Amino acid sequence: MPDFEETGPDSEQREAGRKLFAGECRFMLGCVAMEQLPVPGLPEIAFAGRSNVGKSSLINALTGRKTLARTSNTPGRTREINFFEFENRLRLVDMPGYGFAKVPKPMVEGWTQLIHDYLRGRAVLRRLCVLVDSRHGLKPNDEQLMTMLDKAAVNYRVILTKTDKLGGGGIRQVEAAVTEALKKHPAAVPVPLSTSSEKGLGIEELRAELASFAEPG
């Protein structure tokens, strides 16, 4: 794990993150079944969270590209595992949202199984970012995912989104509550990272953290 997760990255680490995510990025493919996944190679960082948590907006903020990941006012639009490759050094994996999609139950169950199969069986997965809406905190399906990750020994970090919607006191309160909850989850980074795609809060820190998993440039 990066050694700055609880203290914050230094200027050199921030610059490494900026350069990686400002560089060449290409959409690789979208997968709806395990057999469609690309051949394991580069380190992968995956993003998961409830529908409408702001996942696509966060990915776009990280990369400085407004349309890299599709955003929608309709929760549950992402119906594939989408792979993006950066500088031939790192892959980002955008996973289907869970918990709210207005689609047939068998389809939601299929997405859920695909997500779990990927997370349990992908040897090149270095980190899962579990996105949580800061206004609502951890929900039962977040806890269910986190428990599965603990059992599978998949390293993950909770990323609080939309913190611009809260005051400073509200942010500290939700950070404290999530930090307390994470004590029960051995595979988690012990503290969450607060972000705002709209205001840029936490974006530099997250870039630096994720860039630390990339192949050397």
Buried (B, 14 or more C-beta within 10 A) or exposed (E): EBEBBEEEBEEEBBBBBBEBBBEEBEEEEEBEEEEEBBEEEBBBBBBBBBBBBBBBBBBBBBBEBEEBBEBEEEBBBBBBBBBBBBBBBBBBBBBBBBBEBEEEEEEBEBBBEBBBEBBBEBEEBBBBBBBBBBEEBBBEBBEEBBEBBBEEEBBBBBBBBBBBEBEEEEBEBBBEEBBEBBEEBEBBBEBBBBBBBBEEBBBBBBBBBBBBBBEEE
